[in-house]
Amino acid sequence: MKRMGMIFRAKANKALDRAEDPRETLDYSYQKQLELLQKVRRGVADVATSRKRLELQLSQLGGQSTKLEEQGRKALALGREDLAREALSRKAALQQQVSDLETQHQTLQGEEEKLTLAAQRLQAKVDAFRTKKETIKATYTAAQAQTRIAESFSGISEEMGDVGLAVQRAEDKTAQLQARAGAIDELLASGALDDQSGTAKDDIATELDRISGGSDVELELQRMKAELAGGSSSSQQAIEGGSQQGDAQGPNFKKADTTDQG
């Protein structure tokens, strides 16, 4: 069971790693930090609100204390010492409340300062994380694009691999069809297959075509020999023609010489 559990966790981890996009993870982390920053700011606002409420209460208690003191003075001036004593007793009770509220006010003020400083630090961290997040995302996107381009050039990507397989299949089918067509032509030429188009040649026609083809070769060979022999005979004929022309003009030259002598 432990081994099965380990295998299951390993496969699940591998599947999650394959499905995870670092950019989405960074955006999610940034969103959580923003939520935490918002909570801290809300806490600062709540503490500030409580502090302000205490300040209002202190102000009210201060006004009541001042009023009781004036009332005590008036009562004492009128000879009502008992009323003056009661007013001073209430003033003393208010002073105790004021003292307690001032202690709470100082505590809240200290908490507010701490939360404000924490919010500022968290804001700085969030800003730094946002900059780093965008840099990492841009780098990851560029690396992913470069990897896809390299895979496309090398032909190992899924899309280009499918294209390469399609081209290979097309070439294989073309070669197969060409081989089949050549084999059929050879079988038709040898007479192993019958031509159903009615233009098939019998054995005599095939033999005549073969002889005709051989005759063409022989004729071409004879023509080339004649050209070579013709070149040699032409030179000989040119020499002989020149000699005959000289002999033909010889008597005339002698006659001209005789004329000059006379």
Beta strands, then each sheet from edge to edge (+ up, - down):
end
